[in-house]
Every structure is written in C-alpha cells, then in structure tokens.
Amino acid sequence: SAAAAAGVPVVPGSAGRVEGLKAGHEVLTATGFPVMIKAAAGGGGRGIRIANSLAEFEQAFPQAEAEALAAFGDGGLYMEKVIGKARHIEVQVLADGSDAIHCYERECSLQRRRQKVWEEAPSRALSDRLREDLCASAVALAKAVKYSGAGTVEYLYDDEADRFYFIEMNTRIQVEHPVTEAITGIDLVAEMLRIAGGEKLQIRQGDVSVKGHAIEVRLNAEDPAKEFAPFPGQVAELRIPGGPGVRFDSMLYQGYQVPPFYDSLLAKLIVHAETREAAIVRLIRALNELKIGGLKTTKPLFLALAADPAVRAGDVHTRWLEGWLIENAATLAG
C-alpha cells in the first residue's frame, strides 16, 4: 500500500494479508491464474507456492498457511499475479530518514528455486529511460516511508510489455551488494553504518555514476551432478583467484570443516571489467583459478553458464535456469 501511495507500479494482488480461503477467492478476480501465494513473514525465496487453477489454489492455500507457520512462526499469507518470463531487477538505495539516493540497479534473474545464484550490475535489459524511471520510483518509495539505512527495492520487469512492478523492499544489506560497490565505487556497508550512527547522507545523487560491469556468483557446498545435494566436509585445499577486477568474499581456509547445519554458501566471487563481455571472460579465468579441494561446489555450474549463448546475450528470466538445468543435467554430471 505504501508503494502504491508513492506512485510505484505494483503487481496485481492482495492489498495486505489474505485472511482465509474465502478472501483468497476474492483476490483471484484481480490476479487470475497463475497466482503466487507467499508467506508474509517469508524471505529469500522461501514460503512461495504457485497455483495454475482453482483446484490447485484450494489445495495450495492451506498447505502454504501450514508451511509458513512451521517455517516462520507466522501463518500469514498474501497473493500476487505471476508475471511470465519476468526479470528480477532491484535498485540499491541509501537513505537517512529524510533524503534518499539510488546506486542504480542489479539484475538477479538467474535463480534456482527462487534463490539467486548469479547477480550482475547494471542490467543490460533496461533502456536509459526505463532505468531512470525505475531508480526514481525506488527513491520515491524510500522517501515516502522515511526509510533510513541501506535497502533494496525489488521489481519484476516484464520486457515483453516493457513494464516493471514493485514486489518488495529488503530493509538490509544484501548478499549481492558487492556488484553495486564495484560499478559505483561506493562502500555500501560503510555508508549503512554511518547512517545507523546518526549521520546524514554525505553522497548526493549527482555523485553516483556507473563504471563498467560487475558479476557475482554464489559458490555453494552443493553437488550440481546430484540435484544440488548439500556437500559438507573439510576444505582439503584452497586456492583463491586474484588479479585486477577480482574480489573473493569468504570465511574459508584450508582445513575448515563445512558444517551441515547452515546455509551452504561458501564464498562469493565478484568480477568487474569495462564491459559485460569482458566481465564474463574475467569470471571464467577466475573460476578456473579457483580451487576448493575436498568438496563438491557449484563452480561447474558457473563455468557452464558463462559459456552459454543465452547467458552471454543476457537473454534470461527468473524461470530460465530451471529449464536449463534439466536440459544440461548430463553436462553438469560429466
């Protein structure tokens, strides 16, 4: 409701929580099918179900309530229309409660089970006009709610209709923030801490510009050949890539025991270059230099994606990777 009041385009759906199946039926008149049922307290792609028919909806709704309650301690749900072949594009903002600026956008369309695996900045899908509109809407929303801190305003972009829709705001720093730091030269964590300490924004919008292109991949302790089964174990060998435009964020060291209890993220590999094409070449070089011995990781996935014509052309959407994984299962297993 705050986004709509600020003039930000929103995906058709419920105005707030959907209290029961009967209320869900009423929302369907606005959304139609397919429809997404989402846990109000969810995050990170969890607590989501999609229904393609009334029968599926009536089955999924109570299941989603139970799942949300078990996972988040809150069974509240909301609903929104599913946008086919959408890109996931988000805008980084910094705000101090009165003023707000944007640090341009990131594209996070390469996802598996609604979990981001490859992020980049800027998005090659946006025209200059659309980029300006998208970023301006994020700033308008941050100002409207008097937001303070670093945050991300997330959108779905329907490139066939050339329209974007607000989906949510993440009121925190995000895993993929380094790609924005790479293209803008702004230390987002430092700015977030300054604001939290009571300082006003020191950066003006005119000070923020984009230089080059950055890509981040999330290296997980998972076996791509076995449907990404978790692979805890000991790091027998570690060789970290380096050189110009390469950043490796990790807690790993040789001998580290990866536990089975937590998220499987081991490291983030970030590359930055003058163009997207050069960034992909740099990514391939850095991945080939990287060695995490004793574990199965998602490194083979990223080498295969970096060589894929659709990825190189930037012709992807949020469901693209799921289909690609089915078609390329043998390649990853090899």
N, C-alpha and C positions, 0 to 999 in steps of 0.2 A: 504493500500500500504506500510506503514511503517512496519507493521508486516511481510508482505511477504518479504520485503527487508532485514529484520533482520533474515530471515530463520524460522519464526514461521508459522506452518501449519494453513491455513485459510480455512473457509468453502467456497465452490464454490459459486460465486455470482458476483455482480457488483463491479467494481473497485472503484467506488465512487457513487455519486448521479446519479439516473436514471432520465434523462430529458424527461419525457413523455412516453406514452403508447408504441410508436414505439420502443423506446430504450429498454423498458421493454421486448418486444418480442425478441429482440436480446440476452438479458441476459438469457432468458429461455433456449437457446441452451446449455448453460453451466450448468444450475441448474436442468432442468427438473422439474417434479412435485413430491411431493408437494413443493411449494415455499413460502417463507416468505417475505412479503412486510413490511418494517419497516420505521417508521418516523426517518429521520436523526437527528432531534432535540429531539427525544423521550428519555425516560428513565424509569427505574422502571417497565419494562414490558408493558408500555403503548405505543400506536401507532403502534400496530402489527396486521397484518391480514395474514391469510394463505389461499392460493388458491390450490385446488387439480385438477383443469382442466383449459383449456384455457378460457372457458366461465366464470368460477369463477374469473379467473385472470382479465379479461377485465371488470368485474363488480367491483371487489375489488380495482383495482388500482386508479380510480378517487375518489372512496369513501375514500381511505386511504389518498390521497392528501388533500381532504377537511377536513378530521378529523385532520390531522397533522397541517394544517394551523390554524384551530379553537383552538386546544389544546395548540400548542407551538408557534404560530405565524410564523411558517416556514413550508411550504408545501413540502419540500424536502423529497425524499424517497430513500432508497436503497433496494437491494434484495439479498437474500441468500437461498441456498438449505436447506430444512428441514431435519435434521438428526433424523431418527426414534428411539424412545426409548433411547434418549440421557440422560446422566447425566450432571448436571451443576456443574462444578468444577472450582474454582477460586483460584488464587495464590496471596497472600499478598506480596507486595514489599515495600521496603523503599529505597529511592534514593536521592542523593544530587546534581544532575546535572552532575556528572561525575562517581561516584561509585554507585553501586546498590546491594542490597541483597534481598533474599526472606525469608519469615517467614512461609514457607510451605503452604499447601492448605486447603481450606474449601470445603465441598460438600453442595450444596443447591438445591438438586433435588426435594425435596418436595415443590411443588409450586401449587398455585391455581390462575388461570387466570394470569399466568406468574409472580405472586407475591410470593416471598419466604415466607414460613411460619415456616420452621424448618431448621436450619443450624447446621452443625457439623464439627469438625476437629479432626484428619485428616480424609480423605476419606478412607473407607475400600475397595474401588473398585480398588485402584491403587497398582500395584506391585512396588517394590523398584526401578526397572529400569525405569518404566514409571513415577514415582514420580520425579525422578532425571531429566528426560528429560523435563517434564512439567515445573518444577520450573526453570530449566536452561533457557528455552525459554522465560519465563516471565522476568528474569533478563536481557537477551539479548535484549528484546524489550525495557525495561526501559532505558538501556544504549544507545541504538540506537537513541532514541528520546531525550536523555539528560533529562530524567524526574527528577523532584525534588519534594519530598514530600512523603506522604503515598499514595499508589494506589493499585488497584486490577486489575489483568489481568484475564479476564474471558474466559472460554473454554467450549465447548461441548465435552463430551467424549463418543464415541461410543464403548461400552465394547464388543459388538459382533465382531467388526472389530479391537478392541484394538488400536484405533486411537483417537487422540484429535485434536480439531480445535479451533483456536482463534476466539472469536466473538466480544469482545470489551474490552476497558480498562476504568475503573471507576477512574477518577482522583480526588479522595476524600477518606475520611474515610467512611466505610460502616456500616450499621446497625448491621451486624453480626460480626464486628471486635472483640467482646469480646471472641469468641471461640478461636481465634488465640492467644489473650493475655493469655488465660487460659493454653494453651498447651505449649507456649514458655516462658511465664513469662515476656514478653516484653510489656511495656506500649506504645502502638502504637500512642496514641494521644500525649503523651509527646514527642515521637521521631518526630512526624509530626511538632509539634510546634518548636522544636529545629531547625529542618531543615528550617522552614519558617523564623526563626530568623537569618538565615545566617550561622548556624553551619554545619560542615561536619559530615558525618556518623561516629558515635563512635562505632557502632556494626559491627563486622566482621562476615562473613558468618559462619566461624568455631565456633562462639559463640552461634549460633542458633541451638537448638535441640528441639525435641518433647518429652513431658512427658504426658502420659495418653491420655484421650479422653474427648472432651467437646461438649455439645449440647446446642443450644439456640432455644427457641420457642418464637414467637411473639404473645403476648396477645393483642387481639384487642377487641374493644367495638362493637361486632357483634354477632348476634344470629345464631349459626350454624343450628338450627332447622328450620329457615326461610330463607334459602339460603343466610346466612351471611348478612342479612339486618343490616345496622348500628343501634346501640343502644345507643344514647346519653342519659345522665341522671346524677343523683347525686350518688357519692360513699357513700353509707349508712354505710358501714363497710369495714375496711381494715385490713387484717392480712397477713403480709409478711413472707414468708418462710425464714429460716436461717439454720445455721449449716455448717459444713465443706463442701467445694466444691460447695456452692450455692451462686449465685450472682443475685441480683434483681435490674435492672436499670429502674427507673421510676420517674415521677413527681407527682404521685398520693398521695393524703392524704384524710383522712376521711372528707366528706363534699364537696370535689371537684366536680364541675359541668363539666361533659364532654360535650363540645360543639358539635354541628352538622356540623360545617363548615370545619373541617380539617381532616387529616388522622386519622383513628380510632385506631391507635396504642396507647395502654395504658402503656405497660411495656414489658421488655424483661427479661425472666427467663433463666439464664445460669447455667448449672451444669457441674462439672468437676470431673472425677474419674480416677482410674488407667486403666480401660478397658471400652470399649463401652458398654458392658453388664452392668457393674456397674453404668455407667453414666445414662443409661435408668432407672435402679432401683431408682437412686437418683432423677431423674426427676419426676418419679411417686410420690415419697414421698413428694417432694417439691410442686408439683401441688396439692396434697391432703391437704397440709398445707395452701395453698394459699386461701384467702377469699377476694373477691371483691364484697361486698354486694350492692344490688340495681341495678346492671347492668347484662345484658347478655354478656358473653365473650366467647372467643374461647378455654377456659380451657377444656371443654368436648371433643373437637376435639383432643387435645394433649394427654389426658388420653387414648382415643380410639386408637390413632396411636401408642402410646408407648406399647400397648398390642397386636398390630397386628403382626402376624408372619413374614410378608414380611418386615415390618419396622425393626423388631428385627434382621432379617437376612441381612438387608441392601440391599434388592433386589428391588430397586425402580428406577424410571426415572422421567423426568420432566413432563410427562403426567399421571403418575401413580395415583397421588392424585385425579385428576378429576374423573377417573373411580371409585376409592374407595369411593368418596363422594356419587356417585349415588347408589352404592351398599349398603352403610351404612347410608343412609338418615334416616331410621327408628330408628337406634341406637342413632344417634345424637338428634333426636326429642324426644326420650324417656328419 
